[in-house]
Amino acid sequence: MNRLNPILCAIDTPDLARAKALAAAVGGVVAGIKLGLEFFGANGPAGVREVADPAAALFLDLKLHDIPNTVAGAVRAAAVLEPLLLTLHAAGGPAMMEAAVRAADAAAHEGKRRMKLLGVTVLTSLDEGDLAAVGQRGPVGEQVQRLALLARDGGLDGVVCSPQEVAALRDLCGPQFLLVVPGIRPVGAASGDQKRVMGPRAAVQAGADYLVVGRPITEAPHPAAAAQAILNELR
């Protein structure tokens, strides 16, 4: 990671023109951008190529979750876009994650950039009540740790977790395991639909490698200035 600039701007819109404008606006400030399902469903790989800057980090947040063979095929398909980071649900299980790792390794051997695979643990929009509703064991922190260890043992490069779990996961999984953290809310920003949030400086001090920041930047009157303010807070 770029420890001087860990900010990835989440561009969550189906509007290609708006995505391009936002990426251009923040391109000189943030380390890279995150494109997720909302954008990918509307614009596909061609849209990713139009928006992503080859010189910056691309976080492709597709949260893959299917049978191992299907996820492996999706990883191979995503490899042509050469993202730095790609997500899949750790709850998909060991066989699925191991198949994804093999596919990423095979793509790298064919000359593509070796993407870093991240396991999604517990979404930052969920709390204990939500876990109980779907039959998962809580509390949230314990479930996150179970899934993080499963991801690490399955060969993944890191996980996505809320800032509240960063310190525990850093101790549990070691210094080389990537921790990519959404739910970042600078001073004065609304939490929105996020339930487990933290300020940017506190998240980095806890051990986060990358901070994923969306609405506090993209919905600001001046996105580049908002991103710079967060970066200034970190420095």
C-alpha positions in Angstrom: 0.0 0.0 0.0 0.9 3.7 -0.3 1.2 4.5 3.4 1.4 8.2 2.6 -2.1 8.0 1.0 -4.4 5.1 1.9 -7.6 6.6 0.6 -9.7 4.8 -2.0 -12.7 6.8 -3.2 -15.8 4.7 -3.5 -17.6 5.8 -6.7 -21.0 4.1 -6.3 -23.2 5.3 -9.2 -24.6 3.7 -12.3 -24.0 6.9 -14.2 -20.9 6.6 -16.4 -20.5 10.3 -17.0 -20.7 11.1 -13.3 -18.3 8.3 -12.4 -15.8 9.6 -14.9 -16.2 13.2 -13.6 -15.7 12.0 -10.0 -12.7 9.9 -10.8 -11.1 12.8 -12.7 -11.9 15.2 -9.8 -10.3 13.2 -7.1 -7.6 11.5 -9.2 -4.8 13.8 -8.1 -5.7 13.5 -4.4 -6.6 9.9 -3.6 -4.6 6.7 -4.1 -7.3 5.1 -6.3 -11.0 4.4 -6.7 -13.4 1.7 -5.8 -16.0 0.6 -8.3 -18.7 -1.8 -7.1 -21.7 -3.7 -8.1 -23.9 -0.6 -8.8 -21.4 0.7 -11.3 -20.4 -2.7 -12.7 -23.9 -3.8 -13.3 -24.7 -0.7 -15.4 -21.5 -0.4 -17.3 -19.5 -3.6 -17.1 -15.8 -4.0 -17.9 -15.9 -1.4 -20.7 -17.1 1.2 -18.1 -14.3 0.2 -15.7 -11.8 0.8 -18.5 -13.2 4.2 -19.2 -13.2 5.3 -15.5 -10.1 3.7 -14.1 -6.7 5.4 -14.3 -4.0 2.8 -15.1 -1.6 4.8 -13.0 -3.8 4.6 -9.9 -5.1 1.8 -7.7 -8.4 0.1 -8.8 -10.4 -1.6 -6.2 -13.0 -3.8 -7.9 -15.6 -4.5 -5.2 -17.7 -7.3 -6.8 -18.2 -9.4 -3.6 -18.1 -12.7 -5.5 -20.1 -15.5 -3.9 -20.9 -18.7 -5.8 -19.7 -22.2 -6.3 -15.9 -22.5 -6.6 -15.8 -23.1 -10.3 -18.0 -20.1 -11.0 -16.0 -17.8 -8.7 -12.7 -18.9 -10.3 -14.1 -18.1 -13.7 -15.2 -14.6 -12.5 -11.7 -14.0 -11.1 -10.2 -14.9 -14.4 -12.6 -12.6 -16.2 -11.8 -9.7 -13.8 -8.0 -10.3 -14.2 -8.1 -8.6 -17.7 -9.0 -5.3 -15.9 -5.9 -5.7 -13.7 -7.4 -4.4 -10.5 -5.2 -4.0 -7.4 -7.9 -5.4 -5.2 -10.9 -7.7 -5.8 -13.5 -8.9 -3.2 -15.3 -12.1 -2.6 -17.4 -13.2 0.4 -15.4 -15.2 2.9 -18.6 -16.9 3.8 -18.4 -18.7 0.5 -16.1 -21.1 2.3 -12.5 -22.5 1.9 -13.0 -24.3 -1.4 -14.4 -21.2 -3.1 -11.6 -19.0 -1.8 -8.9 -21.5 -2.7 -10.3 -21.7 -6.3 -10.2 -17.9 -6.5 -6.5 -17.9 -5.4 -5.6 -20.5 -8.0 -7.4 -18.4 -10.7 -5.6 -15.2 -9.7 -2.2 -17.0 -9.7 -2.9 -18.5 -13.1 -3.8 -15.1 -14.5 -0.6 -13.6 -13.1 1.4 -16.4 -14.7 -0.2 -15.4 -18.0 1.2 -11.9 -17.6 -1.7 -10.1 -15.8 -1.2 -8.1 -12.7 -1.5 -10.3 -9.6 -4.5 -8.8 -8.0 -4.9 -9.0 -4.2 -8.0 -11.0 -3.1 -9.9 -9.7 -0.2 -12.5 -11.6 1.8 -15.6 -9.7 2.8 -16.3 -10.5 6.5 -19.4 -8.8 7.9 -20.8 -5.9 6.0 -20.5 -2.6 7.9 -24.3 -2.1 7.5 -24.9 -5.1 9.8 -25.0 -5.4 13.6 -25.7 -8.3 16.0 -29.5 -8.1 15.3 -28.9 -8.5 11.6 -26.6 -11.5 12.1 -29.1 -13.2 14.3 -31.8 -12.6 11.7 -29.9 -14.6 9.1 -28.8 -17.4 11.5 -25.2 -16.4 12.0 -23.4 -16.5 15.3 -22.5 -13.2 16.9 -21.3 -11.0 18.3 -20.1 -9.3 15.2 -16.5 -9.1 16.3 -16.2 -12.8 16.8 -17.9 -13.6 13.4 -15.5 -11.2 11.7 -12.5 -12.9 13.3 -13.8 -16.4 12.3 -14.2 -15.3 8.7 -10.8 -13.4 8.6 -9.0 -16.5 9.8 -10.9 -18.6 7.2 -9.8 -16.1 4.5 -6.2 -16.1 5.6 -6.0 -19.9 5.8 -7.6 -20.1 2.3 -4.8 -18.0 0.9 -6.5 -14.7 0.5 -4.4 -11.5 0.8 -6.6 -9.8 3.3 -10.1 -8.9 4.2 -12.6 -6.1 4.2 -13.7 -5.2 7.8 -15.2 -2.3 9.7 -12.8 0.0 11.5 -14.0 -1.3 14.8 -12.4 -4.7 14.1 -9.1 -3.5 12.7 -7.0 -3.6 15.8 -8.1 -7.1 16.8 -7.6 -8.4 13.2 -4.1 -6.9 13.0 -3.1 -8.7 16.1 -4.8 -11.9 15.0 -3.7 -12.1 11.3 -0.3 -10.4 11.4 1.3 -7.4 9.7 1.2 -8.6 6.1 -2.5 -9.3 6.0 -4.3 -6.5 4.2 -7.1 -4.7 6.1 -9.3 -2.7 3.8 -11.8 -0.6 5.7 -15.0 1.1 4.7 -17.3 2.8 7.2 -14.9 5.8 7.4 -16.6 9.0 8.5 -14.6 12.2 9.0 -15.7 14.7 11.6 -19.1 16.1 10.7 -20.1 13.4 8.2 -23.4 11.5 8.6 -23.2 7.7 9.2 -25.9 7.0 6.6 -26.6 3.3 6.4 -23.3 2.4 8.1 -23.6 1.0 11.6 -19.9 0.4 12.5 -17.9 3.5 11.7 -14.8 5.4 12.8 -12.8 8.5 11.9 -9.9 8.1 9.3 -7.0 8.9 11.7 -8.3 6.4 14.3 -8.7 3.7 11.7 -5.1 4.1 10.4 -3.7 4.2 13.9 -5.6 0.9 14.6 -3.8 -0.8 11.7 -5.9 -0.2 8.5 -4.1 -0.4 5.2 -6.6 1.2 3.0 -9.6 3.5 3.8 -12.6 3.3 1.5 -14.4 6.6 1.6 -17.5 7.3 -0.5 -20.2 9.7 0.3 -18.2 12.1 2.5 -16.2 12.7 -0.7 -18.5 12.1 -3.6 -21.5 14.0 -2.2 -19.4 17.0 -1.1 -19.7 20.2 -3.1 -16.0 19.9 -3.9 -15.0 16.3 -3.9 -11.3 17.0 -4.3 -11.3 19.4 -1.4 -13.1 16.9 0.8 -10.6 14.2 -0.1 -7.7 16.5 0.6 -9.2 17.4 4.0 -9.3 13.7 5.0 -5.7 13.3 3.7 -4.6 16.4 5.7 -6.3 14.9 8.8 -4.2 11.7 8.4 -1.0 13.6 8.0 
